[in-house]
């Protein structure tokens, strides 16, 4: 436990964390970038998941699938990078926050689902316009629910 406390203290002392604590403009911009990353991620992944679930049939999956998967990955990258940076502002407090712990668990589950999806040949084929199997639909359902739950948990952090 002492190693974790030392690690969290080191994160709090990182120059990027000190800069965010000292500058409300820096914090505002990094926080806005985090929200943008979440919006891009969710906007893209929910459209893709909806299409994988059989909605938006007028748009060919082969057209929107690869695009939305890449855009969602970019949004996830931005959200994760800025989220880690924001975490360093008060790492010990966040680490003890139950909402933050739940958010991390949901993010881990969502990212695991992404890895399982992209390792599944049926999923990769579906993105190129192939059959929408029960497994592909189940992983799309899990994706939508996990990412939305992570969003809610993220908003809950400030109230827990």
C-alpha positions in Angstrom: 0.0 0.0 0.0 2.9 2.3 0.7 4.2 1.8 -2.9 0.9 2.9 -4.2 0.9 6.0 -2.0 4.4 6.8 -3.2 3.4 6.3 -6.8 0.3 8.5 -6.5 2.4 11.2 -4.8 4.9 11.1 -7.6 2.0 11.5 -10.1 0.7 14.5 -8.2 4.2 16.0 -8.4 4.6 15.5 -12.1 5.1 18.9 -13.9 2.0 18.4 -16.0 -0.1 17.9 -12.9 1.4 20.9 -11.2 0.7 23.0 -14.3 -3.0 21.9 -14.4 -3.4 22.8 -10.7 -1.7 26.2 -11.2 -3.6 27.2 -14.3 -7.3 27.2 -14.6 -7.0 27.8 -18.3 -4.8 24.7 -18.8 -7.2 22.6 -16.7 -10.1 24.0 -18.7 -8.5 23.1 -22.0 -7.4 19.6 -21.0 -10.8 18.9 -19.5 -12.5 20.2 -22.7 -10.2 17.9 -24.7 -11.2 15.0 -22.5 -14.9 15.8 -23.1 -14.2 16.0 -26.8 -12.5 12.6 -26.8 -15.4 11.1 -25.0 -17.9 12.7 -27.4 -16.0 11.5 -30.5 -15.7 8.0 -29.0 -19.3 7.7 -27.9 -20.7 9.3 -31.0 -18.8 7.0 -33.3 -19.1 3.8 -31.3 -22.9 4.2 -30.7 -23.5 4.7 -34.4 -21.4 1.7 -35.2 -23.1 -0.4 -32.4 -26.5 0.6 -33.6 -25.7 -0.4 -37.1 -24.3 -3.7 -35.9 -27.6 -4.3 -34.0 -29.5 -3.9 -37.3 -30.5 -0.2 -37.1 -29.6 2.4 -39.8 -30.0 -0.3 -42.5 -30.0 2.3 -45.2 -26.2 2.9 -44.6 -24.0 0.0 -45.7 -22.0 -1.3 -42.9 -19.0 -1.7 -45.2 -19.1 2.1 -45.6 -19.5 3.2 -42.0 -18.0 0.3 -40.1 -14.2 0.9 -40.7 -14.6 4.6 -40.5 -16.5 4.7 -37.2 -14.1 2.1 -35.7 -11.1 4.3 -36.5 -12.8 7.5 -35.4 -13.9 5.8 -32.1 -10.3 4.6 -31.6 -9.0 8.2 -32.0 -11.6 9.5 -29.6 -10.7 6.8 -27.1 -7.0 7.7 -27.4 -7.7 11.4 -26.7 -10.1 10.6 -23.8 -7.6 8.1 -22.2 -4.6 10.4 -22.6 -6.4 13.5 -21.2 -8.1 11.4 -18.6 -4.8 10.1 -17.3 -3.5 13.7 -17.3 -6.5 14.9 -15.3 -6.1 12.0 -12.9 -2.7 13.3 -11.9 -4.2 16.5 -10.5 -5.6 14.7 -7.4 -4.6 11.0 -7.8 -4.9 9.9 -4.2 -8.4 11.4 -4.0 -9.5 9.8 -7.3 -8.0 6.5 -6.4 -10.3 6.3 -3.3 -13.4 7.6 -5.1 -15.9 4.7 -5.6 -17.3 6.2 -8.7 -13.7 6.5 -10.2 -13.1 2.8 -9.3 -16.3 1.8 -11.0 -15.4 3.9 -14.0 -12.0 2.2 -14.3 -13.7 -1.2 -14.1 -16.2 -0.3 -16.8 -13.4 1.1 -19.0 -11.4 -2.1 -18.5 -14.5 -4.1 -19.5 -15.2 -1.9 -22.5 -11.7 -2.1 -23.7 -11.6 -5.8 -23.2 -14.8 -6.1 -25.3 -13.1 -4.0 -28.0 -10.1 -6.4 -28.0 -12.4 -9.5 -28.1 -14.4 -7.9 -31.0 -11.4 -7.1 -33.1 -9.9 -10.6 -32.5 -13.2 -12.1 -33.7 -13.1 -12.9 -37.5 -16.9 -12.6 -37.6 -16.8 -9.1 -36.2 -14.1 -8.0 -38.6 -16.1 -9.5 -41.5 -19.3 -7.8 -40.2 -17.5 -4.4 -40.3 -16.8 -5.0 -44.0 -20.4 -5.8 -44.7 -20.5 -9.5 -43.7 -23.2 -11.3 -41.7 -24.4 -9.9 -38.4 -24.1 -13.0 -36.2 -25.6 -13.4 -32.7 -22.0 -13.0 -31.3 -21.5 -9.7 -33.2 -24.8 -8.4 -32.0 -24.1 -9.4 -28.4 -20.7 -7.7 -28.5 -22.3 -4.5 -30.0 -24.9 -4.5 -27.2 -22.2 -5.0 -24.6 -20.1 -2.2 -26.2 -23.0 0.3 -26.1 -23.9 -0.5 -22.6 -20.4 -0.5 -21.2 -19.4 2.8 -22.9 -22.6 4.5 -21.7 -22.1 3.2 -18.2 -18.5 4.4 -18.2 -19.8 7.9 -19.2 -22.3 7.9 -16.3 -19.7 6.7 -13.9 -17.4 9.5 -15.1 -20.0 12.1 -14.4 -20.7 10.5 -11.0 -17.1 11.1 -9.9 -17.7 14.7 -9.1 -20.7 13.8 -6.9 -19.3 10.8 -5.0 
